[in-house]
């Protein structure tokens, strides 16, 4: 991606870039990279043009570069079935009531707050 920007910048002077050039570049990015990478590249270019404006260079107005909203991904690390299996495993371990309640409560809290607990799940055999 960086080489594409550098190659593109060597073809034109900064003041010759238009919003059409930016749209073409963003569409090129969208066919090759995930939305977060496209968002990052957009921010970098917007900041670059803002820097140029602050240096009194004639260039594309950074206010014309809009950031697309990205739909957040689900962060659920385990399914409900896996969650129930973890709770069942904890209660079947044969530990004292305090330890069983403590571990169950910790898992329920993680589940209810949507905190990822993939690491905990991988270490379940050690409980």
Phi and psi in radians as a Rosetta constraint file:
Dihedral C 1 N 2 CA 2 C 2 CIRCULARHARMONIC -1.102 0.35
Dihedral N 2 CA 2 C 2 N 3 CIRCULARHARMONIC -0.670 0.35
Dihedral C 2 N 3 CA 3 C 3 CIRCULARHARMONIC -1.151 0.35
Dihedral N 3 CA 3 C 3 N 4 CIRCULARHARMONIC -0.600 0.35
Dihedral C 3 N 4 CA 4 C 4 CIRCULARHARMONIC -1.121 0.35
Dihedral N 4 CA 4 C 4 N 5 CIRCULARHARMONIC -0.734 0.35
Dihedral C 4 N 5 CA 5 C 5 CIRCULARHARMONIC -1.111 0.35
Dihedral N 5 CA 5 C 5 N 6 CIRCULARHARMONIC -0.823 0.35
Dihedral C 5 N 6 CA 6 C 6 CIRCULARHARMONIC -1.096 0.35
Dihedral N 6 CA 6 C 6 N 7 CIRCULARHARMONIC -0.739 0.35
Dihedral C 6 N 7 CA 7 C 7 CIRCULARHARMONIC -1.084 0.35
Dihedral N 7 CA 7 C 7 N 8 CIRCULARHARMONIC -0.739 0.35
Dihedral C 7 N 8 CA 8 C 8 CIRCULARHARMONIC -1.157 0.35
Dihedral N 8 CA 8 C 8 N 9 CIRCULARHARMONIC -0.723 0.35
Dihedral C 8 N 9 CA 9 C 9 CIRCULARHARMONIC -1.168 0.35
Dihedral N 9 CA 9 C 9 N 10 CIRCULARHARMONIC -0.488 0.35
Dihedral C 9 N 10 CA 10 C 10 CIRCULARHARMONIC -1.343 0.35
Dihedral N 10 CA 10 C 10 N 11 CIRCULARHARMONIC -0.262 0.35
Dihedral C 10 N 11 CA 11 C 11 CIRCULARHARMONIC -1.459 0.35
Dihedral N 11 CA 11 C 11 N 12 CIRCULARHARMONIC -0.492 0.35
Dihedral C 11 N 12 CA 12 C 12 CIRCULARHARMONIC -2.311 0.35
Dihedral N 12 CA 12 C 12 N 13 CIRCULARHARMONIC 2.790 0.35
Dihedral C 12 N 13 CA 13 C 13 CIRCULARHARMONIC -1.435 0.35
Dihedral N 13 CA 13 C 13 N 14 CIRCULARHARMONIC 2.698 0.35
Dihedral C 13 N 14 CA 14 C 14 CIRCULARHARMONIC -0.971 0.35
Dihedral N 14 CA 14 C 14 N 15 CIRCULARHARMONIC -0.708 0.35
Dihedral C 14 N 15 CA 15 C 15 CIRCULARHARMONIC -1.257 0.35
Dihedral N 15 CA 15 C 15 N 16 CIRCULARHARMONIC -0.177 0.35
Dihedral C 15 N 16 CA 16 C 16 CIRCULARHARMONIC -1.588 0.35
Dihedral N 16 CA 16 C 16 N 17 CIRCULARHARMONIC -0.133 0.35
Dihedral C 16 N 17 CA 17 C 17 CIRCULARHARMONIC -1.331 0.35
Dihedral N 17 CA 17 C 17 N 18 CIRCULARHARMONIC 2.442 0.35
Dihedral C 17 N 18 CA 18 C 18 CIRCULARHARMONIC -2.093 0.35
Dihedral N 18 CA 18 C 18 N 19 CIRCULARHARMONIC 3.015 0.35
Dihedral C 18 N 19 CA 19 C 19 CIRCULARHARMONIC -1.130 0.35
Dihedral N 19 CA 19 C 19 N 20 CIRCULARHARMONIC -0.499 0.35
Dihedral C 19 N 20 CA 20 C 20 CIRCULARHARMONIC -1.104 0.35
Dihedral N 20 CA 20 C 20 N 21 CIRCULARHARMONIC -0.718 0.35
Dihedral C 20 N 21 CA 21 C 21 CIRCULARHARMONIC -1.059 0.35
Dihedral N 21 CA 21 C 21 N 22 CIRCULARHARMONIC -0.733 0.35
Dihedral C 21 N 22 CA 22 C 22 CIRCULARHARMONIC -1.129 0.35
Dihedral N 22 CA 22 C 22 N 23 CIRCULARHARMONIC -0.756 0.35
Dihedral C 22 N 23 CA 23 C 23 CIRCULARHARMONIC -1.095 0.35
Dihedral N 23 CA 23 C 23 N 24 CIRCULARHARMONIC -0.744 0.35
Dihedral C 23 N 24 CA 24 C 24 CIRCULARHARMONIC -1.069 0.35
Dihedral N 24 CA 24 C 24 N 25 CIRCULARHARMONIC -0.756 0.35
Dihedral C 24 N 25 CA 25 C 25 CIRCULARHARMONIC -1.130 0.35
Dihedral N 25 CA 25 C 25 N 26 CIRCULARHARMONIC -0.749 0.35
Dihedral C 25 N 26 CA 26 C 26 CIRCULARHARMONIC -1.113 0.35
Dihedral N 26 CA 26 C 26 N 27 CIRCULARHARMONIC -0.713 0.35
Dihedral C 26 N 27 CA 27 C 27 CIRCULARHARMONIC -1.115 0.35
Dihedral N 27 CA 27 C 27 N 28 CIRCULARHARMONIC -0.649 0.35
Dihedral C 27 N 28 CA 28 C 28 CIRCULARHARMONIC -1.088 0.35
Dihedral N 28 CA 28 C 28 N 29 CIRCULARHARMONIC -0.773 0.35
Dihedral C 28 N 29 CA 29 C 29 CIRCULARHARMONIC -1.075 0.35
Dihedral N 29 CA 29 C 29 N 30 CIRCULARHARMONIC -0.760 0.35
Dihedral C 29 N 30 CA 30 C 30 CIRCULARHARMONIC -1.088 0.35
Dihedral N 30 CA 30 C 30 N 31 CIRCULARHARMONIC -0.449 0.35
Dihedral C 30 N 31 CA 31 C 31 CIRCULARHARMONIC -1.432 0.35
Dihedral N 31 CA 31 C 31 N 32 CIRCULARHARMONIC -0.208 0.35
Dihedral C 31 N 32 CA 32 C 32 CIRCULARHARMONIC -2.089 0.35
Dihedral N 32 CA 32 C 32 N 33 CIRCULARHARMONIC -0.395 0.35
Dihedral C 32 N 33 CA 33 C 33 CIRCULARHARMONIC -2.254 0.35
Dihedral N 33 CA 33 C 33 N 34 CIRCULARHARMONIC 2.858 0.35
Dihedral C 33 N 34 CA 34 C 34 CIRCULARHARMONIC -1.331 0.35
Dihedral N 34 CA 34 C 34 N 35 CIRCULARHARMONIC 2.846 0.35
Dihedral C 34 N 35 CA 35 C 35 CIRCULARHARMONIC -0.997 0.35
Dihedral N 35 CA 35 C 35 N 36 CIRCULARHARMONIC -0.587 0.35
Dihedral C 35 N 36 CA 36 C 36 CIRCULARHARMONIC -1.206 0.35
Dihedral N 36 CA 36 C 36 N 37 CIRCULARHARMONIC -0.628 0.35
Dihedral C 36 N 37 CA 37 C 37 CIRCULARHARMONIC -1.203 0.35
Dihedral N 37 CA 37 C 37 N 38 CIRCULARHARMONIC -0.717 0.35
Dihedral C 37 N 38 CA 38 C 38 CIRCULARHARMONIC -1.086 0.35
Dihedral N 38 CA 38 C 38 N 39 CIRCULARHARMONIC -0.753 0.35
Dihedral C 38 N 39 CA 39 C 39 CIRCULARHARMONIC -1.045 0.35
Dihedral N 39 CA 39 C 39 N 40 CIRCULARHARMONIC -0.790 0.35
Dihedral C 39 N 40 CA 40 C 40 CIRCULARHARMONIC -1.089 0.35
Dihedral N 40 CA 40 C 40 N 41 CIRCULARHARMONIC -0.787 0.35
Dihedral C 40 N 41 CA 41 C 41 CIRCULARHARMONIC -1.092 0.35
Dihedral N 41 CA 41 C 41 N 42 CIRCULARHARMONIC -0.656 0.35
Dihedral C 41 N 42 CA 42 C 42 CIRCULARHARMONIC -1.114 0.35
Dihedral N 42 CA 42 C 42 N 43 CIRCULARHARMONIC -0.757 0.35
Dihedral C 42 N 43 CA 43 C 43 CIRCULARHARMONIC -1.116 0.35
Dihedral N 43 CA 43 C 43 N 44 CIRCULARHARMONIC -0.728 0.35
Dihedral C 43 N 44 CA 44 C 44 CIRCULARHARMONIC -1.053 0.35
Dihedral N 44 CA 44 C 44 N 45 CIRCULARHARMONIC -0.825 0.35
Dihedral C 44 N 45 CA 45 C 45 CIRCULARHARMONIC -1.143 0.35
Dihedral N 45 CA 45 C 45 N 46 CIRCULARHARMONIC -0.704 0.35
Dihedral C 45 N 46 CA 46 C 46 CIRCULARHARMONIC -1.063 0.35
Dihedral N 46 CA 46 C 46 N 47 CIRCULARHARMONIC -0.777 0.35
Dihedral C 46 N 47 CA 47 C 47 CIRCULARHARMONIC -1.126 0.35
Dihedral N 47 CA 47 C 47 N 48 CIRCULARHARMONIC -0.638 0.35
Dihedral C 47 N 48 CA 48 C 48 CIRCULARHARMONIC -1.084 0.35
Dihedral N 48 CA 48 C 48 N 49 CIRCULARHARMONIC -0.831 0.35
Dihedral C 48 N 49 CA 49 C 49 CIRCULARHARMONIC -1.185 0.35
Dihedral N 49 CA 49 C 49 N 50 CIRCULARHARMONIC -0.547 0.35
Dihedral C 49 N 50 CA 50 C 50 CIRCULARHARMONIC -1.145 0.35
Dihedral N 50 CA 50 C 50 N 51 CIRCULARHARMONIC -0.726 0.35
Dihedral C 50 N 51 CA 51 C 51 CIRCULARHARMONIC -1.064 0.35
Dihedral N 51 CA 51 C 51 N 52 CIRCULARHARMONIC -0.786 0.35
Dihedral C 51 N 52 CA 52 C 52 CIRCULARHARMONIC -1.043 0.35
Dihedral N 52 CA 52 C 52 N 53 CIRCULARHARMONIC -0.755 0.35
Dihedral C 52 N 53 CA 53 C 53 CIRCULARHARMONIC -1.067 0.35
Dihedral N 53 CA 53 C 53 N 54 CIRCULARHARMONIC -0.733 0.35
Dihedral C 53 N 54 CA 54 C 54 CIRCULARHARMONIC -1.158 0.35
Dihedral N 54 CA 54 C 54 N 55 CIRCULARHARMONIC -0.406 0.35
Dihedral C 54 N 55 CA 55 C 55 CIRCULARHARMONIC -1.576 0.35
Dihedral N 55 CA 55 C 55 N 56 CIRCULARHARMONIC 0.181 0.35
Dihedral C 55 N 56 CA 56 C 56 CIRCULARHARMONIC 1.100 0.35
Dihedral N 56 CA 56 C 56 N 57 CIRCULARHARMONIC 0.557 0.35
Dihedral C 56 N 57 CA 57 C 57 CIRCULARHARMONIC -1.592 0.35
Dihedral N 57 CA 57 C 57 N 58 CIRCULARHARMONIC 2.502 0.35
Dihedral C 57 N 58 CA 58 C 58 CIRCULARHARMONIC -1.381 0.35
Dihedral N 58 CA 58 C 58 N 59 CIRCULARHARMONIC 2.079 0.35
Dihedral C 58 N 59 CA 59 C 59 CIRCULARHARMONIC -2.746 0.35
Dihedral N 59 CA 59 C 59 N 60 CIRCULARHARMONIC -3.138 0.35
Dihedral C 59 N 60 CA 60 C 60 CIRCULARHARMONIC -1.012 0.35
Dihedral N 60 CA 60 C 60 N 61 CIRCULARHARMONIC 2.342 0.35
Dihedral C 60 N 61 CA 61 C 61 CIRCULARHARMONIC -1.211 0.35
Dihedral N 61 CA 61 C 61 N 62 CIRCULARHARMONIC 2.079 0.35
Dihedral C 61 N 62 CA 62 C 62 CIRCULARHARMONIC -1.071 0.35
Dihedral N 62 CA 62 C 62 N 63 CIRCULARHARMONIC -0.380 0.35
Dihedral C 62 N 63 CA 63 C 63 CIRCULARHARMONIC -1.154 0.35
Dihedral N 63 CA 63 C 63 N 64 CIRCULARHARMONIC -0.354 0.35
Dihedral C 63 N 64 CA 64 C 64 CIRCULARHARMONIC -1.325 0.35
Dihedral N 64 CA 64 C 64 N 65 CIRCULARHARMONIC -0.339 0.35
Dihedral C 64 N 65 CA 65 C 65 CIRCULARHARMONIC -1.507 0.35
Dihedral N 65 CA 65 C 65 N 66 CIRCULARHARMONIC 1.921 0.35
Dihedral C 65 N 66 CA 66 C 66 CIRCULARHARMONIC -1.740 0.35
Dihedral N 66 CA 66 C 66 N 67 CIRCULARHARMONIC 2.531 0.35
Dihedral C 66 N 67 CA 67 C 67 CIRCULARHARMONIC -1.663 0.35
Dihedral N 67 CA 67 C 67 N 68 CIRCULARHARMONIC 2.259 0.35
Dihedral C 67 N 68 CA 68 C 68 CIRCULARHARMONIC -1.354 0.35
Dihedral N 68 CA 68 C 68 N 69 CIRCULARHARMONIC 2.517 0.35
Dihedral C 68 N 69 CA 69 C 69 CIRCULARHARMONIC -1.297 0.35
Dihedral N 69 CA 69 C 69 N 70 CIRCULARHARMONIC 2.351 0.35
Dihedral C 69 N 70 CA 70 C 70 CIRCULARHARMONIC -1.841 0.35
Dihedral N 70 CA 70 C 70 N 71 CIRCULARHARMONIC 2.283 0.35
Dihedral C 70 N 71 CA 71 C 71 CIRCULARHARMONIC -1.271 0.35
Dihedral N 71 CA 71 C 71 N 72 CIRCULARHARMONIC 2.237 0.35
Dihedral C 71 N 72 CA 72 C 72 CIRCULARHARMONIC -1.185 0.35
Dihedral N 72 CA 72 C 72 N 73 CIRCULARHARMONIC 2.496 0.35
Dihedral C 72 N 73 CA 73 C 73 CIRCULARHARMONIC -1.411 0.35
Dihedral N 73 CA 73 C 73 N 74 CIRCULARHARMONIC 2.734 0.35
Dihedral C 73 N 74 CA 74 C 74 CIRCULARHARMONIC -1.275 0.35
Dihedral N 74 CA 74 C 74 N 75 CIRCULARHARMONIC 2.371 0.35
Dihedral C 74 N 75 CA 75 C 75 CIRCULARHARMONIC -1.845 0.35
Dihedral N 75 CA 75 C 75 N 76 CIRCULARHARMONIC 0.314 0.35
Dihedral C 75 N 76 CA 76 C 76 CIRCULARHARMONIC -1.206 0.35
Dihedral N 76 CA 76 C 76 N 77 CIRCULARHARMONIC 2.049 0.35
Dihedral C 76 N 77 CA 77 C 77 CIRCULARHARMONIC -1.520 0.35
Dihedral N 77 CA 77 C 77 N 78 CIRCULARHARMONIC -0.451 0.35
Dihedral C 77 N 78 CA 78 C 78 CIRCULARHARMONIC -2.338 0.35
Dihedral N 78 CA 78 C 78 N 79 CIRCULARHARMONIC 2.687 0.35
Dihedral C 78 N 79 CA 79 C 79 CIRCULARHARMONIC -1.412 0.35
Dihedral N 79 CA 79 C 79 N 80 CIRCULARHARMONIC 2.970 0.35
Dihedral C 79 N 80 CA 80 C 80 CIRCULARHARMONIC -1.127 0.35
Dihedral N 80 CA 80 C 80 N 81 CIRCULARHARMONIC -0.615 0.35
Dihedral C 80 N 81 CA 81 C 81 CIRCULARHARMONIC -1.103 0.35
Dihedral N 81 CA 81 C 81 N 82 CIRCULARHARMONIC -0.746 0.35
Dihedral C 81 N 82 CA 82 C 82 CIRCULARHARMONIC -1.146 0.35
Dihedral N 82 CA 82 C 82 N 83 CIRCULARHARMONIC -0.672 0.35
Dihedral C 82 N 83 CA 83 C 83 CIRCULARHARMONIC -1.030 0.35
Dihedral N 83 CA 83 C 83 N 84 CIRCULARHARMONIC -0.833 0.35
Dihedral C 83 N 84 CA 84 C 84 CIRCULARHARMONIC -1.126 0.35
Dihedral N 84 CA 84 C 84 N 85 CIRCULARHARMONIC -0.637 0.35
Dihedral C 84 N 85 CA 85 C 85 CIRCULARHARMONIC -1.121 0.35
Dihedral N 85 CA 85 C 85 N 86 CIRCULARHARMONIC -0.692 0.35
Dihedral C 85 N 86 CA 86 C 86 CIRCULARHARMONIC -1.096 0.35
Dihedral N 86 CA 86 C 86 N 87 CIRCULARHARMONIC -0.812 0.35
Dihedral C 86 N 87 CA 87 C 87 CIRCULARHARMONIC -1.079 0.35
Dihedral N 87 CA 87 C 87 N 88 CIRCULARHARMONIC -0.719 0.35
Dihedral C 87 N 88 CA 88 C 88 CIRCULARHARMONIC -1.130 0.35
Dihedral N 88 CA 88 C 88 N 89 CIRCULARHARMONIC -0.721 0.35
Dihedral C 88 N 89 CA 89 C 89 CIRCULARHARMONIC -1.093 0.35
Dihedral N 89 CA 89 C 89 N 90 CIRCULARHARMONIC -0.726 0.35
Dihedral C 89 N 90 CA 90 C 90 CIRCULARHARMONIC -1.079 0.35
Dihedral N 90 CA 90 C 90 N 91 CIRCULARHARMONIC -0.777 0.35
Dihedral C 90 N 91 CA 91 C 91 CIRCULARHARMONIC -1.265 0.35
Dihedral N 91 CA 91 C 91 N 92 CIRCULARHARMONIC -0.362 0.35
Dihedral C 91 N 92 CA 92 C 92 CIRCULARHARMONIC -1.650 0.35
Dihedral N 92 CA 92 C 92 N 93 CIRCULARHARMONIC 0.017 0.35
Dihedral C 92 N 93 CA 93 C 93 CIRCULARHARMONIC -1.254 0.35
Dihedral N 93 CA 93 C 93 N 94 CIRCULARHARMONIC -0.349 0.35
Dihedral C 93 N 94 CA 94 C 94 CIRCULARHARMONIC 1.418 0.35
Dihedral N 94 CA 94 C 94 N 95 CIRCULARHARMONIC 0.316 0.35
Dihedral C 94 N 95 CA 95 C 95 CIRCULARHARMONIC -1.383 0.35
Dihedral N 95 CA 95 C 95 N 96 CIRCULARHARMONIC 3.017 0.35
Dihedral C 95 N 96 CA 96 C 96 CIRCULARHARMONIC -1.135 0.35
Dihedral N 96 CA 96 C 96 N 97 CIRCULARHARMONIC 2.832 0.35
Dihedral C 96 N 97 CA 97 C 97 CIRCULARHARMONIC -1.051 0.35
Dihedral N 97 CA 97 C 97 N 98 CIRCULARHARMONIC -0.685 0.35
Dihedral C 97 N 98 CA 98 C 98 CIRCULARHARMONIC -1.037 0.35
Dihedral N 98 CA 98 C 98 N 99 CIRCULARHARMONIC -0.878 0.35
Dihedral C 98 N 99 CA 99 C 99 CIRCULARHARMONIC -1.137 0.35
Dihedral N 99 CA 99 C 99 N 100 CIRCULARHARMONIC -0.714 0.35
Dihedral C 99 N 100 CA 100 C 100 CIRCULARHARMONIC -1.095 0.35
Dihedral N 100 CA 100 C 100 N 101 CIRCULARHARMONIC -0.819 0.35
Dihedral C 100 N 101 CA 101 C 101 CIRCULARHARMONIC -1.129 0.35
Dihedral N 101 CA 101 C 101 N 102 CIRCULARHARMONIC -0.721 0.35
Dihedral C 101 N 102 CA 102 C 102 CIRCULARHARMONIC -1.069 0.35
Dihedral N 102 CA 102 C 102 N 103 CIRCULARHARMONIC -0.864 0.35
Dihedral C 102 N 103 CA 103 C 103 CIRCULARHARMONIC -1.138 0.35
Dihedral N 103 CA 103 C 103 N 104 CIRCULARHARMONIC -0.724 0.35
Dihedral C 103 N 104 CA 104 C 104 CIRCULARHARMONIC -1.105 0.35
Dihedral N 104 CA 104 C 104 N 105 CIRCULARHARMONIC -0.774 0.35
Dihedral C 104 N 105 CA 105 C 105 CIRCULARHARMONIC -1.078 0.35
Dihedral N 105 CA 105 C 105 N 106 CIRCULARHARMONIC -0.714 0.35
Dihedral C 105 N 106 CA 106 C 106 CIRCULARHARMONIC -1.082 0.35
Dihedral N 106 CA 106 C 106 N 107 CIRCULARHARMONIC -0.795 0.35
Dihedral C 106 N 107 CA 107 C 107 CIRCULARHARMONIC -1.153 0.35
Dihedral N 107 CA 107 C 107 N 108 CIRCULARHARMONIC -0.731 0.35
Dihedral C 107 N 108 CA 108 C 108 CIRCULARHARMONIC -1.085 0.35
Dihedral N 108 CA 108 C 108 N 109 CIRCULARHARMONIC -0.683 0.35
Dihedral C 108 N 109 CA 109 C 109 CIRCULARHARMONIC -1.137 0.35
Dihedral N 109 CA 109 C 109 N 110 CIRCULARHARMONIC -0.780 0.35
Dihedral C 109 N 110 CA 110 C 110 CIRCULARHARMONIC -1.063 0.35
Dihedral N 110 CA 110 C 110 N 111 CIRCULARHARMONIC -0.751 0.35
Dihedral C 110 N 111 CA 111 C 111 CIRCULARHARMONIC -1.138 0.35
Dihedral N 111 CA 111 C 111 N 112 CIRCULARHARMONIC -0.834 0.35
Dihedral C 111 N 112 CA 112 C 112 CIRCULARHARMONIC -1.151 0.35
Dihedral N 112 CA 112 C 112 N 113 CIRCULARHARMONIC -0.557 0.35
Dihedral C 112 N 113 CA 113 C 113 CIRCULARHARMONIC -1.609 0.35
Dihedral N 113 CA 113 C 113 N 114 CIRCULARHARMONIC -0.013 0.35
Dihedral C 113 N 114 CA 114 C 114 CIRCULARHARMONIC 1.163 0.35
Dihedral N 114 CA 114 C 114 N 115 CIRCULARHARMONIC 0.399 0.35
Dihedral C 114 N 115 CA 115 C 115 CIRCULARHARMONIC -1.306 0.35
Dihedral N 115 CA 115 C 115 N 116 CIRCULARHARMONIC 2.425 0.35
Dihedral C 115 N 116 CA 116 C 116 CIRCULARHARMONIC -1.265 0.35
Dihedral N 116 CA 116 C 116 N 117 CIRCULARHARMONIC 2.356 0.35
Dihedral C 116 N 117 CA 117 C 117 CIRCULARHARMONIC -2.338 0.35
Dihedral N 117 CA 117 C 117 N 118 CIRCULARHARMONIC 0.730 0.35
Dihedral C 117 N 118 CA 118 C 118 CIRCULARHARMONIC -1.063 0.35
Dihedral N 118 CA 118 C 118 N 119 CIRCULARHARMONIC -0.684 0.35
Dihedral C 118 N 119 CA 119 C 119 CIRCULARHARMONIC -1.108 0.35
Dihedral N 119 CA 119 C 119 N 120 CIRCULARHARMONIC -0.710 0.35
Dihedral C 119 N 120 CA 120 C 120 CIRCULARHARMONIC -1.140 0.35
Dihedral N 120 CA 120 C 120 N 121 CIRCULARHARMONIC -0.717 0.35
Dihedral C 120 N 121 CA 121 C 121 CIRCULARHARMONIC -1.086 0.35
Dihedral N 121 CA 121 C 121 N 122 CIRCULARHARMONIC -0.710 0.35
Dihedral C 121 N 122 CA 122 C 122 CIRCULARHARMONIC -1.174 0.35
Dihedral N 122 CA 122 C 122 N 123 CIRCULARHARMONIC -0.413 0.35
Dihedral C 122 N 123 CA 123 C 123 CIRCULARHARMONIC -1.762 0.35
Dihedral N 123 CA 123 C 123 N 124 CIRCULARHARMONIC 0.301 0.35
Dihedral C 123 N 124 CA 124 C 124 CIRCULARHARMONIC -1.094 0.35
Dihedral N 124 CA 124 C 124 N 125 CIRCULARHARMONIC -0.520 0.35
Dihedral C 124 N 125 CA 125 C 125 CIRCULARHARMONIC -1.173 0.35
Dihedral N 125 CA 125 C 125 N 126 CIRCULARHARMONIC -0.355 0.35
Dihedral C 125 N 126 CA 126 C 126 CIRCULARHARMONIC -1.479 0.35
Dihedral N 126 CA 126 C 126 N 127 CIRCULARHARMONIC -0.108 0.35
